[in-house]
């Protein structure tokens, strides 16, 4: 199935330079943590465009975009445990990892094992987020990636739900 295709005409070189601008947000967030929430949304948009637009994917390669999503030392890896991660950003991060795993298998297959693990680590991190919407989005992404919800994930989610009910 995959994501819906972007509008005709492509976004790589057109649309007022949207792809380079989104790549710049991702790059800028490395040195300016205040941009990291926006970087998650920008990366998610780029991942949805790339499978349908070779020009966009080439622009993403040129800007080093993929390294941010596959490098174990990338700032993206620390986002799930960041205390200031909002529910909106957490859900976007789960969706980003989901899109990376489902729609970019070919690219991930060319990565080293530790680079392929980054998306799974992002999902594991947001699975532990205290906001219901965030860990639910992560659990849904895991279900889609595996075709069902592994028993360990179900146990973690059930435990989180129990904690939230007792603390609330």
N, C-alpha and C positions, 0 to 999 in steps of 0.2 A: 504494500500500500504506500507507505512513505508519506512525506509531507506534501501539501498541495503545491503545485508549481507557482513561482512568482509571476507577476504580470508579464505579458509578452514584451519583448524589446530588450530584455536583459538589464542587469544593474551594474555589471562589471565596469564598463567604460561610460555608460550613460547615466541617466537619472541624477544628473548634477554631481556625479562623483560620490554617490552614497556608499559604495563598498570601501573606497579609500578612507572616507570619513569615519565609518564604523571601525575599520582597522586601527585608525588613529586613536579612537577612544580606548580600545583594548590595550594599545601600546602605552598610552599616557597613564593609564591606571597603574602600571608597574611602579612608577615613581611618585604618583599622586594618588594615595589610597582613597581620597574622597570621590574618585571617579570609578571605583570598583563596582558599585551597584549598577552604574550605567554600562560598565564593561561587560557585565554578565548579560544584560539585555542585548547589547550590540553583538556579542559573540553568538548568542542564540539566533539572532536575525541572520547573521552571516552563515551559520551552519545550515539554516533552512534554504538559503539562496544557492549555496555552492553546488548541490547536486544537479541543479537545473541551468546553471550558467557557467560555462567554461571560462569566460572572461573574468567573472567574479572570483572563481577559484584561483586563477592565475594571479590576480591582484592580491588575494589573501596569501598565496605562497610568497610573493614578492615582499610583502610587508612582515613576514615572519609570524603570521597569525597562528599557524598550527602549533608552533612551539609553546605558546601559552596554554594550549589545551592538552599537550602531551608531555611536557617537561615536569618531572616530579618536584622540581624546585620552583615552579611557577607560582605566582601569587594566587592563582585560582585554587591551588591545593589547600591554602590556608583559609579560604573563605568560609567553608562550612562551620569552622570552629570560631570564627570571628564573633565576638560578643555583640557587635552592632549589626549583625546580619538581620535584615528585616524579613518578615514573612514573604513579602513580595519578591525580594531578592533570592530567598531560599527556594521558593517555588521555581523561579526562573533558572536557578542553578540546577535543580533537579531536571527540569525540561532540557537544559543545555546538555547535561550528561546523557540523558535519554536520546536526544537527537544525534549526538556524537556516536553513541553505541549502535544505534539502529540504521542511520543513514550514511555513515562514513566507515563502514566495516572494511572496505578496501584500503583506505588510507591507514586505518589502525592496524591492519594486517602487516603493513610495511614497517611498523614501529617496533622498537624493542619491547620486551615484556613489561618492563617497568613503566614505559610510556603508555602502553595499552591500559595499564592498571589505573592511570590517573582518573579516567571517567568513572570507574568502579569506586575509587576512593572518594570521589565527589558525592556519589550516591550514598555511600556508607556514612559520610559526614552529615549530609542533610537528613538522613534517616533518623539521626539522633537529635535533630533540632526540636526544641520544646513546642513549637507552634504546630498545631494539628495539620494545617494546610501544607506545611513544608514536608513533614515526614510522610504524610499521605501521598504527596506528589512523588516523593522518592520511592515509596512502596509500589505505586502504580507504574513507575518507570521500570522497576525491577521485574514486576509481573510481565510487562510488555517484552522486556529483554529475554526473559526465561520462559515465556509462554504460560507461566503460572507463578504463584508466590511461594518461594521455597519455605519450608517449615521454619527455618531459623529466622527468616525475615518476618514471618507471621508472628512468631513468638516475641520478637523485638517490638514490633508495632503494637501488639496486644499489651505488652508490658508498659510501653510509653503511654498508651491510652489509659491504663489503670493508674499510672502515676499522675497524669493530668487530672483525672476524675477525683483522686484523693487530695490533691493539692489545691484544686479549685474550690 
